[in-house]
């Protein structure tokens, strides 16, 4: 399974490697999220352990949108 995950992550990195700033900031298919936000969400979720996920979700008041927004803000960084 981890070989497949690594292959998919590599393919995603290749797809994103040459994006321009305007492409990073383009709206995604996820309402209210840019391409950059989607990637931040994916990497945020991948970096959480189950206990950290639970604590972060509780601290967001069991509101998934708030939980996701905190993860995106943590992962986005200063620039693409």
C-alpha positions as CSV (number, residue, x, y, z in Angstrom):
1,X,0.0,0.0,0.0
2,X,2.8,2.5,0.9
3,X,4.4,2.0,-2.5
4,X,1.1,3.1,-4.1
5,X,0.8,6.1,-1.8
6,X,4.4,7.1,-2.6
7,X,3.8,6.8,-6.3
8,X,0.6,8.9,-6.1
9,X,2.3,11.5,-4.0
10,X,5.1,11.7,-6.5
11,X,2.7,12.0,-9.4
12,X,0.8,14.8,-7.6
13,X,4.1,16.6,-6.9
14,X,5.0,16.3,-10.6
15,X,1.6,17.7,-11.6
16,X,2.0,20.7,-9.3
17,X,5.7,21.4,-9.9
18,X,5.3,23.9,-12.7
19,X,2.2,25.8,-11.6
20,X,2.3,29.6,-11.8
21,X,1.3,31.8,-8.9
22,X,-2.0,32.5,-10.6
23,X,-2.6,28.7,-11.1
24,X,-1.8,28.1,-7.4
25,X,-4.3,30.8,-6.5
26,X,-7.0,29.6,-8.9
27,X,-10.3,28.5,-7.5
28,X,-10.6,24.7,-7.1
29,X,-13.6,22.5,-7.4
30,X,-13.9,22.7,-3.6
31,X,-16.1,25.7,-2.9
32,X,-14.2,28.6,-1.4
33,X,-10.8,26.9,-1.7
34,X,-7.9,27.6,-4.1
35,X,-5.7,25.0,-5.6
36,X,-3.2,25.9,-2.9
37,X,-5.8,25.4,-0.1
38,X,-6.6,21.9,-1.4
39,X,-2.9,20.9,-1.3
40,X,-2.6,22.4,2.2
41,X,-5.6,20.4,3.3
42,X,-4.2,17.2,1.8
43,X,-0.8,17.7,3.5
44,X,-2.4,18.8,6.7
45,X,-4.5,15.7,7.0
46,X,-1.5,13.4,6.1
47,X,0.6,14.9,8.9
48,X,-1.8,14.2,11.8
49,X,-1.7,11.3,14.1
50,X,-5.0,9.9,15.3
51,X,-4.7,11.6,18.8
52,X,-3.7,14.9,17.2
53,X,-6.6,14.7,14.8
54,X,-9.0,14.1,17.6
55,X,-7.6,16.9,19.7
56,X,-7.7,19.3,16.8
57,X,-11.2,18.3,15.9
58,X,-12.4,18.8,19.5
59,X,-10.7,22.2,19.7
60,X,-12.6,23.1,16.5
61,X,-15.8,22.4,18.4
62,X,-16.5,19.3,16.3
63,X,-17.0,21.6,13.3
64,X,-15.2,20.0,10.3
65,X,-15.1,23.3,8.3
66,X,-13.4,25.0,11.2
67,X,-11.1,22.0,11.7
68,X,-10.1,22.0,8.0
69,X,-9.6,25.8,7.9
70,X,-7.1,25.6,10.8
71,X,-5.2,22.8,9.1
72,X,-5.1,24.8,5.8
73,X,-3.9,27.9,7.6
74,X,-1.2,25.9,9.4
75,X,0.1,24.2,6.1
76,X,-0.2,27.0,3.5
77,X,3.0,28.9,4.3
78,X,3.9,32.3,3.0
79,X,3.9,31.4,-0.7
80,X,3.2,28.5,-3.0
